[in-house]
Amino acid sequence: MNIAIVLAGGSGSRMNADKPKQFLDLDGKTVVEHSIDAFDRHPAIDAIAVVVHPQYKALMQEIISRRNWKKVNQLIDGGSERYLSTLNAVVAFLDMPDDTNLIFHDAARPWISQSVIDRVVDALQDHEAVGTGIPSTDTVWEVNVDFTAKKIGGHFISRIPQRERMYRAQTPQAFRLPLIRDAYQRALQDSNFRATDDCGVVRQYMPEVKIHVVEGEERNRKITFPSDLE
């Protein structure tokens, strides 16, 4: 069973808007509607859950009520951090069979294509963990940051990785349920645990697991700033 988890719990503070970016208008629909649409019409997706901040749960329920989605069947409270939102979703499906796949997607990536979902779902047949990424066309610097400095003068290049090995992470990121459950169980025992994405949690706490990477798309970008909507 393939369950899409649309992560719509962020605050979108960098948008300088009166509500989170996932609820802003994009071509006549909210951003989150575009993301849900993509999974609702994909034949390999069996169910969709939406993770949303409790403050915007009523708004999300209103959107669901006026749409004719056939697969959206659960709203899950989001956490104060992204990883807590993922964790809440994992907990919500703990009673599902072990062959359940959880496919996490940022609501703020509304241009997700059917082809990318195809690649993720296909990869899950042979792999326990799947990430989506695109090769970096820019050289990437690893920088030593002096957080006491207020200007760029406090940043120094410490390493320049080979560009050919650098990928820019996107979503969906997908996992067999037992794997992502066990990874978070280990992570929560670490008092220094911090994470920005779910593949990173698996990579850090279950290093024995190989995370398969499928090809993303440039158009599958994340809305972060007002110019992204324009």
C-alpha positions as CSV (number, residue, x, y, z in Angstrom):
1,M,0.0,0.0,0.0
2,N,1.3,3.4,-1.0
3,I,0.3,6.3,1.3
4,A,1.3,9.8,0.3
5,I,2.0,12.2,3.2
6,V,1.7,15.8,2.1
7,L,3.6,17.9,4.6
8,A,1.7,21.2,4.9
9,G,2.7,22.1,8.5
10,G,5.3,24.8,7.8
11,S,5.0,28.4,8.8
12,G,6.5,29.9,5.6
13,S,8.0,32.8,7.5
14,R,10.2,33.9,4.6
15,M,7.2,34.6,2.4
16,N,6.2,37.6,4.5
17,A,2.6,36.7,3.9
18,D,-0.4,36.7,6.2
19,K,-0.6,32.9,6.1
20,P,1.7,30.0,5.4
21,K,2.8,29.6,1.7
22,Q,1.0,26.3,1.2
23,F,-2.3,28.3,1.6
24,L,-1.4,31.1,-0.8
25,D,-3.0,31.3,-4.3
26,L,-1.3,29.8,-7.3
27,D,-3.2,30.0,-10.5
28,G,-6.6,29.8,-8.9
29,K,-5.9,27.2,-6.3
30,T,-3.9,27.1,-3.1
31,V,-0.4,25.7,-3.3
32,V,-1.3,22.6,-1.3
33,E,-4.1,21.8,-3.6
34,H,-1.7,21.5,-6.5
35,S,0.4,19.0,-4.5
36,I,-2.5,16.9,-3.4
37,D,-4.0,16.9,-6.9
38,A,-0.8,15.2,-8.2
39,F,-1.0,12.3,-5.8
40,D,-4.8,12.0,-5.9
41,R,-4.7,11.3,-9.6
42,H,-1.8,9.0,-9.6
43,P,-3.0,5.3,-10.0
44,A,-0.3,3.9,-7.6
45,I,-1.3,6.0,-4.7
46,D,-3.8,4.3,-2.4
47,A,-4.4,7.0,0.2
48,I,-3.3,10.5,1.1
49,A,-2.8,12.1,4.6
50,V,-2.1,15.8,5.1
51,V,0.0,17.0,7.9
52,V,-1.1,20.5,8.9
53,H,-0.4,23.0,11.8
54,P,-3.4,22.8,14.3
55,Q,-4.0,26.5,13.8
56,Y,-4.8,25.9,10.1
57,K,-6.6,22.5,10.4
58,A,-10.0,24.1,10.0
59,L,-8.8,25.8,6.8
60,M,-7.4,22.6,5.4
61,Q,-10.6,20.8,6.3
62,E,-12.6,23.4,4.4
63,I,-10.4,22.9,1.3
64,I,-10.8,19.2,1.5
65,S,-14.6,19.5,1.8
66,R,-15.0,21.5,-1.4
67,R,-12.7,19.4,-3.5
68,N,-13.6,16.1,-5.0
69,W,-10.5,14.2,-3.9
70,K,-11.0,10.5,-3.6
71,K,-7.9,9.5,-1.6
72,V,-7.5,12.1,1.1
73,N,-8.7,10.4,4.2
74,Q,-6.7,11.8,7.2
75,L,-5.5,15.0,8.7
76,I,-2.5,14.8,11.0
77,D,-1.3,17.5,13.4
78,G,2.0,19.0,12.4
79,G,4.8,19.6,14.8
80,S,7.0,22.7,15.6
81,E,9.8,21.2,13.5
82,R,9.6,19.4,10.2
83,Y,10.9,16.2,11.6
84,L,8.1,16.2,14.3
85,S,5.5,16.5,11.5
86,T,7.1,13.4,9.9
87,L,7.2,11.6,13.2
88,N,3.5,12.3,13.8
89,A,2.7,10.8,10.4
90,V,4.7,7.7,11.2
91,V,3.0,7.3,14.5
92,A,-0.4,7.7,12.8
93,F,0.3,4.6,10.6
94,L,2.1,2.3,13.1
95,D,-0.7,-0.2,13.0
96,M,-0.5,-0.6,9.2
97,P,1.1,-3.7,7.7
98,D,4.8,-3.8,7.3
99,D,4.6,-3.7,3.5
100,T,3.1,-0.2,3.7
101,N,5.1,2.6,2.0
102,L,5.0,6.1,3.3
103,I,5.8,8.7,0.6
104,F,6.6,12.2,2.0
105,H,6.2,15.3,-0.1
106,D,6.5,19.0,0.7
107,A,3.2,20.8,0.1
108,A,5.4,23.7,-1.1
109,R,6.5,21.7,-4.2
110,P,3.3,22.1,-6.2
111,W,4.8,21.3,-9.6
112,I,5.5,17.6,-8.7
113,S,4.9,15.5,-11.9
114,Q,3.4,12.1,-12.4
115,S,6.8,11.0,-13.9
116,V,8.6,11.7,-10.6
117,I,6.0,9.9,-8.6
118,D,6.3,7.0,-11.0
119,R,10.0,6.7,-10.4
120,V,9.6,6.9,-6.6
121,V,6.9,4.2,-6.6
122,D,8.8,1.9,-8.9
123,A,12.0,2.2,-6.9
124,L,10.1,1.2,-3.7
125,Q,9.6,-2.2,-5.2
126,D,13.3,-3.0,-4.8
127,H,14.5,-0.5,-2.1
128,E,13.5,0.3,1.5
129,A,14.4,4.0,1.2
130,V,14.1,6.3,-1.8
131,G,15.1,9.9,-2.2
132,T,14.5,12.3,-5.1
133,G,17.3,14.6,-6.3
134,I,18.9,16.4,-9.2
135,P,22.5,16.9,-10.0
136,S,23.9,20.3,-8.9
137,T,24.9,22.4,-11.9
138,D,26.8,24.8,-9.5
139,T,30.0,24.2,-7.6
140,V,29.1,23.7,-4.0
141,W,31.2,25.1,-1.1
142,E,31.4,23.7,2.4
143,V,31.9,26.8,4.5
144,N,33.1,27.4,8.1
145,V,30.6,29.9,9.5
146,D,31.5,32.3,12.2
147,F,28.1,32.9,13.8
148,T,29.4,35.8,15.8
149,A,30.2,37.7,12.6
150,K,27.3,39.7,11.2
151,K,28.8,40.1,7.7
152,I,29.9,37.6,5.1
153,G,33.5,38.2,6.2
154,G,32.9,35.6,8.9
155,H,32.4,32.8,6.3
156,F,35.4,30.8,4.9
157,I,35.6,28.0,2.4
158,S,36.7,24.8,4.1
159,R,36.1,22.3,1.4
160,I,35.0,22.1,-2.3
161,P,33.3,18.7,-3.0
162,Q,33.4,17.3,-6.5
163,R,30.4,18.8,-8.3
164,E,29.7,15.5,-10.1
165,R,28.9,13.9,-6.7
166,M,26.6,16.7,-5.5
167,Y,22.8,16.4,-5.8
168,R,20.1,18.8,-4.7
169,A,17.6,17.1,-2.5
170,Q,13.9,17.3,-3.4
171,T,10.8,15.4,-2.4
172,P,9.1,12.9,-2.5
173,Q,11.2,10.9,0.0
174,A,9.7,7.4,0.5
175,F,10.3,4.6,2.9
176,R,9.0,1.2,4.0
177,L,7.1,1.8,7.2
178,P,9.3,-0.4,9.4
179,L,12.4,1.3,8.3
180,I,11.3,4.9,8.9
181,R,9.7,3.8,12.2
182,D,13.0,2.3,13.4
183,A,15.1,5.2,12.2
184,Y,13.0,7.7,14.2
185,Q,13.1,5.4,17.2
186,R,16.9,5.5,17.2
187,A,16.9,9.3,16.5
188,L,14.7,10.1,19.4
189,Q,17.2,8.5,21.8
190,D,19.8,11.0,20.7
191,S,19.7,14.2,22.7
192,N,21.5,16.1,19.9
193,F,19.1,14.9,17.2
194,R,18.4,17.5,14.5
195,A,17.1,16.9,11.0
196,T,16.1,18.8,7.9
197,D,14.9,15.8,5.8
198,D,13.9,12.2,6.3
199,C,16.6,10.7,4.2
200,G,19.1,12.4,6.5
201,V,17.5,10.6,9.5
202,V,17.8,7.2,7.9
203,R,21.4,8.0,6.7
204,Q,22.5,9.0,10.2
205,Y,20.8,6.4,12.3
206,M,20.6,3.5,10.0
207,P,23.8,3.8,8.0
208,E,23.6,0.2,6.9
209,V,20.6,1.0,4.7
210,K,21.4,2.2,1.1
211,I,19.1,5.1,0.1
212,H,18.3,4.8,-3.6
213,V,18.1,8.1,-5.5
214,V,15.7,8.7,-8.4
215,E,15.9,11.6,-10.8
216,G,13.9,14.7,-9.9
217,E,13.1,17.7,-12.1
218,E,14.0,21.3,-12.1
219,R,10.4,22.3,-12.1
220,N,9.8,20.3,-8.9
221,R,11.2,23.3,-7.0
222,K,10.1,24.5,-3.6
223,I,8.3,27.7,-3.0
224,T,10.3,29.7,-0.5
225,F,10.2,33.4,-1.4
226,P,7.5,35.6,-3.0
227,S,9.3,35.6,-6.3
228,D,8.8,31.8,-6.5
229,L,5.1,32.3,-6.8
230,E,5.5,35.0,-9.4
